[in-house]
Amino acid sequence: MILEVLMTDELINTKQLAQLTNTSEITWAKRRMLGVPHSPPFLRLGRSVRYRWSDVEAWLETRQRQSTSEAA
């Protein structure tokens, strides 16, 4: 299922995002509260939160660093 999501631009939920990034769902809730640059863009669909995988990939690219001394 997760691999299929990565091959398409379907919406993923917070649980799937947490699994794909090896983090917790609570971490993503906190990041949403903090906003940019702590979290990729997300969609509110009623009470649900969804992420476009392409937005997550783009956000991850902005987080890439070459050294631990680089600013986050």
N, CA and C of each residue as an Amber inpcrd file, in Angstrom:
protein
   216
   0.8200000  -1.2000000   0.0000000   0.0000000   0.0000000   0.0000000
   0.8550000   1.2520000   0.0000000   1.8490000   1.3310000   0.9120000
   2.6720000   2.5330000   1.0000000   3.4670000   2.7270000  -0.2800000
   4.0090000   1.6630000  -0.8480000   4.7630000   1.7840000  -2.0890000
   3.8740000   2.2910000  -3.2110000   2.6220000   1.8390000  -3.2660000
   1.6860000   2.3120000  -4.2810000   1.4680000   3.8150000  -4.1470000
   1.3730000   4.3060000  -2.9350000   1.1730000   5.7390000  -2.7050000
   2.3590000   6.5190000  -3.2490000   3.5620000   6.0020000  -3.0450000
   4.7530000   6.6910000  -3.5080000   4.8160000   6.7790000  -5.0260000
   4.1690000   5.8650000  -5.7240000   4.2020000   5.8490000  -7.1720000
   3.1260000   6.7410000  -7.7850000   2.2270000   7.2530000  -6.9850000
   1.1630000   8.1100000  -7.4840000   1.1740000   9.4130000  -6.7000000
   0.2810000  10.3130000  -7.0500000   0.1870000  11.5510000  -6.2940000
  -1.0940000  11.5650000  -5.4770000  -1.4370000  10.4250000  -4.9390000
  -2.6130000  10.3320000  -4.0950000  -2.3740000  11.0830000  -2.7900000
  -3.4510000  11.3630000  -2.1130000  -3.3600000  11.9890000  -0.8020000
  -3.0370000  10.9260000   0.2330000  -2.1870000  11.2780000   1.1800000
  -1.8690000  10.3680000   2.2720000  -2.2920000  11.0270000   3.5790000
  -2.5920000  10.2040000   4.5640000  -3.0020000  10.7470000   5.8610000
  -1.7930000  10.8600000   6.7910000  -2.0290000  11.3820000   7.9610000
  -0.9430000  11.6150000   8.9150000  -0.2800000  10.3160000   9.3370000
  -1.0610000   9.2680000   9.5160000  -0.4950000   7.9770000   9.9150000
   0.4610000   7.4630000   8.8460000   0.0610000   7.5490000   7.5880000
   0.9240000   7.1030000   6.4890000   2.1870000   7.9580000   6.4100000
   2.0300000   9.2690000   6.5800000   3.1870000  10.1600000   6.5530000
   4.1560000   9.8140000   7.6740000   3.6290000   9.5480000   8.8430000
   4.4740000   9.1730000   9.9770000   5.2330000   7.8810000   9.6820000
   4.5710000   6.9170000   9.0820000   5.2280000   5.6560000   8.7420000
   6.3140000   5.8710000   7.6910000   6.0070000   6.6670000   6.6740000
   6.9600000   6.9000000   5.5890000   8.1870000   7.6820000   6.0390000
   8.0360000   8.5240000   7.0380000   9.1480000   9.3500000   7.5050000
   9.7440000   8.8550000   8.8270000   9.2410000   7.7380000   9.3100000
   9.7370000   7.1410000  10.5490000   9.6490000   8.1240000  11.7250000
   8.5150000   8.7930000  11.8200000   8.2360000   9.7210000  12.9110000
   6.8650000   9.3770000  13.4860000   6.4490000  10.1110000  14.5030000
   5.1440000   9.8360000  15.0980000   4.0690000  10.7700000  14.5380000
   2.8330000  10.3660000  14.6850000   1.7100000  11.2080000  14.2700000
   1.6790000  12.4970000  15.1000000   2.0540000  12.4170000  16.3640000
   2.0950000  13.5890000  17.2300000   3.1010000  14.6100000  16.6980000
   4.2270000  14.1300000  16.2130000   5.2330000  15.0250000  15.6290000
   4.6240000  15.8450000  14.5040000   3.8280000  15.1900000  13.6430000
   3.2250000  15.9030000  12.5110000   2.1420000  16.8680000  12.9710000
   1.4300000  16.5380000  14.0160000   0.4360000  17.4780000  14.5580000
   1.1370000  18.7350000  15.0770000   2.2550000  18.5490000  15.7630000
   3.0150000  19.6860000  16.2710000   3.5860000  20.5110000  15.1280000
   4.0930000  19.8370000  14.1020000   4.6540000  20.5580000  12.9600000
   3.5860000  21.3580000  12.2250000   2.3970000  20.8130000  12.1170000
   1.3020000  21.5740000  11.4830000   1.0080000  22.8340000  12.2780000
   1.0440000  22.7220000  13.5850000   0.7680000  23.8660000  14.4430000
   1.8420000  24.9450000  14.2610000   3.1100000  24.5310000  14.1110000
   4.2150000  25.4680000  13.9380000   4.2370000  26.0820000  12.5430000
   3.7370000  25.3460000  11.5560000   3.6970000  25.8640000  10.1870000
   5.0340000  25.7810000   9.4710000   5.1340000  26.5250000   8.3930000
   6.3300000  26.5390000   7.5520000   7.4810000  27.1020000   8.3730000
   8.6820000  26.5890000   8.3160000   9.2050000  25.5190000   7.4770000
   9.1570000  24.1490000   8.1410000   8.3990000  24.0110000   9.2120000
   8.3910000  22.7750000   9.9940000   7.5210000  21.6730000   9.4070000
   6.6870000  21.9980000   8.4520000   5.7340000  21.0220000   7.9270000
   5.4530000  21.2870000   6.4570000   5.2540000  20.2170000   5.6750000
   4.8390000  20.4140000   4.2870000   3.3970000  20.9160000   4.2430000
   2.9720000  21.4720000   3.1160000   1.5770000  21.9150000   3.0020000
   0.6270000  20.7370000   3.2260000  -0.5190000  21.0180000   3.8010000
  -1.5100000  19.9650000   4.0300000  -2.8860000  20.4780000   3.6670000
  -3.8090000  19.5530000   3.5300000  -5.1990000  19.8640000   3.1910000
  -6.0960000  19.4920000   4.3570000  -7.0520000  20.3430000   4.6530000
  -8.1000000  20.0090000   5.6280000  -9.3200000  19.6040000   4.8290000
  -9.7700000  18.3940000   5.0140000 -10.9770000  17.8880000   4.3640000
 -11.9410000  17.5070000   5.4780000 -12.7810000  18.4520000   5.8640000
 -13.6230000  18.2340000   7.0350000 -12.7310000  18.1900000   8.2590000
 -12.7910000  17.0910000   8.9890000 -11.9240000  16.9130000  10.1620000
 -10.6100000  16.2320000   9.8210000 -10.4900000  15.7580000   8.5910000
  -9.3120000  14.9990000   8.1800000  -8.2010000  15.9090000   7.6670000
  -6.9720000  15.4820000   7.9010000  -5.7920000  16.1480000   7.3610000
  -5.1670000  15.2020000   6.3470000  -4.8570000  15.7350000   5.1650000
  -4.2240000  14.9370000   4.1210000  -3.0470000  15.7100000   3.5430000
  -2.0840000  14.9560000   3.0140000  -0.9050000  15.5220000   2.3720000
  -0.7980000  14.9680000   0.9580000  -0.4180000  15.8030000   0.0100000
  -0.0680000  15.3120000  -1.3250000   1.3740000  14.8140000  -1.2320000
   1.6190000  13.6060000  -1.7320000   2.9680000  13.0570000  -1.6420000
   3.9690000  13.9560000  -2.3560000   3.5930000  14.5690000  -3.4720000
   4.5160000  15.4520000  -4.1920000   4.9030000  16.6560000  -3.3260000
   3.9660000  17.1660000  -2.5160000   4.2820000  18.2690000  -1.6070000
   5.2430000  17.8190000  -0.5120000   5.0540000  16.6030000  -0.0270000
   5.9430000  16.0630000   1.0060000   7.3540000  15.9030000   0.4410000
   7.4650000  15.3550000  -0.7670000   8.7810000  15.1900000  -1.3920000
   9.4730000  16.5380000  -1.5760000   8.7310000  17.5220000  -2.0660000
   9.3070000  18.8530000  -2.2700000   9.7760000  19.4420000  -0.9400000
   8.9810000  19.2730000   0.1170000   9.3550000  19.7790000   1.4300000
  10.6080000  19.0710000   1.9420000  10.6750000  17.7580000   1.7550000
  11.8490000  17.0110000   2.2000000  13.1120000  17.5030000   1.4970000
  13.0050000  17.8450000   0.2300000  14.1610000  18.3670000  -0.5100000
  14.6810000  19.6570000   0.1210000  13.7950000  20.4800000   0.6520000
  14.2260000  21.7370000   1.2760000  14.9070000  21.4900000   2.6130000
  14.7300000  20.3130000   3.1760000  15.3150000  19.9850000   4.4870000
  16.6780000  19.3240000   4.3520000  17.1160000  19.0390000   3.1410000
  18.3840000  18.3480000   2.9120000  19.5610000  19.2420000   3.2990000
  20.5200000  18.6680000   3.9980000  21.6990000  19.3920000   4.4460000
  22.9510000  18.5880000   4.1210000  24.0740000  19.2780000   4.0100000
  25.3670000  18.6280000   3.7620000  26.2060000  18.5450000   5.0330000
  25.8410000  19.3420000   6.0330000  26.6270000  19.3910000   7.2620000
  25.6940000  19.6960000   8.4340000  26.0490000  19.2130000   9.6070000
  25.2510000  19.4970000  10.7930000  25.3690000  20.9560000  11.2330000
  26.3580000  21.6790000  10.7040000  26.5120000  23.0810000  11.0720000
  25.6740000  24.0120000  10.1990000  25.0280000  23.4890000   9.1480000
  24.1610000  24.3090000   8.3120000  22.8980000  24.6900000   9.0600000
  22.3950000  25.8850000   8.7780000  21.1400000  26.3380000   9.3990000
  19.9860000  25.5010000   8.8910000  19.0230000  25.2300000   9.7660000
  17.8590000  24.4240000   9.3880000  16.8190000  25.2040000   8.7480000
